[in-house]
Each structure stands twice: as C-alpha cells, then as structure tokens.
Amino acid sequence: MAFIKNRAWVFLAMLLLSACLSPVKTEQTTYVINTLPPSIAKKPQHHGTLVVAQMDSNAIYNTTQMAYSTRPYQVSYFAKNSWADTPATMLQSLLIQTVQRTHYFSAVGSPSMVGHYDYVLDTQLLQFEQRFYKSSSEVVVVVRAQITKAATNRITATKQFTVIEAAPFNTPYGGVIAANRAAAKLMAQIARFVCHSPL
C-alpha cells in the first residue's frame, strides 16, 4: 500500500514538473509585415547612393497596437492582437530591401548603414488600418514619399501612395494577410517612383 502511495506521489510530482516546463500560453498574438514584391523592374544603374530615412508616422499608427475602424473618423485597437514592431519600422525595412533589389543605386540603406549619400528618401505613414465598413473588411495603407538631393537640399520628387487590399477574413489575421499584400504592392510602387523620378 505504501509502495502504491509513493508511486502516486512520484506521478503527481512529474505532472507538476512537466506543467512548469511547458510553454506558457498568452492571450496576445503578435504578427509581422515581411512580404516583398515578387519582382521589381530594373533600370540602368544611376551610380548615386540613397539613404532611406526612418519612416515617420501619424501618431495614431505609431504603436504596435493593430488599428481598425468600424466607421469614418473613429479608430480603435484590437485587444489581443498586435504587431511585432511599429508598422513604420517594418515598412522601412521592406522599403530598403525593395529599392536595393532594383540595383538602380550603387548603395541603399538606412542613415546608419550608408556613410556618404547623394539622395534621401523620406516617407511618412499617414494611414494603416483595417476597415470594417462593409460586409467584408479591407486594409488601407497611405504613405507619402519625397526624394531630396543631399548636396542642395532640393526636393526632386514627391508623391502620395494609397493601397487598399481586401482581407480574406473579417478577423485580425485576415487583416494581417491583407496588410502584407498591401505592403508588397506599396513597396513596388515606391521603388518604381524612386527609380523613375528625375534626380
């Protein structure tokens, strides 16, 4: 009888130990934006260097909280879903990679990556949210881009980009899928703008 009791205690201790070692489940789910455009049209190299400045952001979207809207002029945030980093930071990384893949400039990077540079690409994230205005939701991304010649501080080109991508599901994850698709389209559009603007 004592032997059975001892085995029961050992079994219980093993259960408690395995529970302590198992991954802790949290209610918060974190997502990334990391989708690049599948292909980028290339032009003959310009030989200049380009700095992609840190993307500025509207204060509403300068957070890891995932923004959504159910009616105009109102923005809310999902309680149990968030971005791994601010959208502007993730988009800047994608923008650097996308412009690098065009091979138009001899060097492309952030201010900390590039020493001497000829041009600066400034961007501002104006809107980044999932809208639930209709029966199906959509993600809206609006970015303003500006190219400046470093030597003269002269603005050579400015353009605003708007991408609206339908979400496959009316859920935060559906918004994540749409946001990644929108980001890829946006990156392609900005890269095309940079490579075809008069410098």
N, C-alpha and C positions, 0 to 999 in steps of 0.2 A: 504493500500500500504506500509506504514511504517512497519507494522507487518511482511509482506512478506519479506521485505528487511532485517529486523532483523533476521528472521529465516534463510535467506540465509547466512548472516554473521556468525551465530552460526554454521551452517552446514560446512562452509568453515573452520572455526577455528577447528572443530572436525576432519576434514580430515587432516589438517596440524599437529595436535597433534598426531594423530594415525600414521602418517608418521614418526614423530620424535621418537615414541616409538617402531616402528617395528625394527627387527634385521637388522643390516647393512650388506649388501651383499658385499663381497670382491671377487676379481678375483682369489686370491690364494687359492688352495686346499691343505690340509695337510693330510698326511697318516701315519699309524703306521705299524710296523712289530711286531706282537704279537702272532704268531702261534707256538704252541709247538707240538712236535711229539705226535701222538696218543697213543703210547705205548713204554715203554722202558724195554729192557731185564735187569733183576736184577741178581746180583751175591751175594754170601755171603758177609756180611759186612767186610770191611777192618779195621775198627775202627780208622783209621787216620783221620785227618782234612785237608780240601783242601781250599785254597784261590784261587778264580778266579780273577786274576788281571784285571784292566781296559784294555779292548781290545785296542791295538794300531791300527793305521790305516794309510794307504797310504794317503798322503796329499790331493790327488785328491778327495778322498771319505770322508775326514774328514770335512764334511759340511752337512747341512740339505738339500742342493740342490740335486735334483734327477739326477743322471748321466745317460747319454745314449751315444751310439756310432753308427754312420752310416757307418763307415769304420775303418779298423785297424789303430791304432796309433793316433786316434782322439777321444776326449771326450768332450761332450757338456752337458749342463744342461737345463732341462725343465724350461720355464719361469714362468708358472702359477701353478706349482705343486711342492710340497716339502715334506720332511719328518718331522715328529713332533720332532725328535731328530736325532742326527747323527746315521747312521747305526750301527757303532761300539758300541755305548752306548745301543741301543735297543737289539743288538745281545748278549751283555754281560749279560743283564738281563735275556734273554731267556736261555742262557747257564747255569747260576746259577740255575734257576728253573729246567732245564732238568737234570743236574747232581744230584740235590737234590732228584729228583724223583726216581733215581736208588737205593737210600738208601745204596750205597756202602760205603760212608764215614760217619763217625759219625757226621760230621758237614761240611757244604759247604756254602761259602758266599764270599762277597767282602772283601777287607782288613779292611774296617771299621766295618764289621759285625762279623768277626772272630778274637779272641784275639790270642791265641796260635794256630799255624798251623804246619802241617808236610810236606805238599806239596803245590807247587804253580803251577797253570795253567796259562801260558802266551799265549796270542793269538794275531795274527796280521791280520787285514783285508787288503788283497792285492788287491782285485778286487771286485767291487759291482756296476754293471751297466746293463742297458737294451740295448741289441744289436739289431740293425735293418739291419743285413747283408743279410738276405734272405727275402722271401715273408712274412714270419711270424717272429716275434721278440722272443727273449729269454732273460732271466736274468742269468747272470753269477756271481757266488759268489765264491771267493777263500780266504781261511783262513789257516794260518799256526798256529799249536798248539805245545806247548812244556811244558813238565812236569819237574819240578825241585824239588829235595829233599831239604827241607829248612835247615836241620841240616848240610849238607855237601855242599850245593850249587851245587850238581851234577845233571846234566841233565839226566833224566832216559828215556825219550822218546820224539821224535819229528816227526811230520807228517804234510803234506800239504793236504788240502781237497779242491776239486773243485766240485761244484754242478751247473749244467746247467738245467734250468727249462723253458720250453716253455710257452710263455704268451698266454692267451686265446684271447686277442685282441691286435692289434698294437696301443695301446694307453698307456699313463702313468698309468692309472688304471689297464690295463692288466698287466703292469709291476709290480704293487703293489701286485696283486694276485700271480703272479709268484714268486716274492720276498718272500712272506710269505710261499709259498710251499717249496721254496728252503731253507729258514731258518729252517723249521721244519726238513727237511732231513739232513741238516748240523748239527743241534743240536744232532740228533740221532747218527750220525757218530762220532762226537767228544766225546759224552758221552760213546759210545762203546770203543773208543780209550782209554779214561781215565780209564775205569773200567777193561780193559784187558791188560794194559801196565804193565811191571814189575816195581814195586815200591820198 
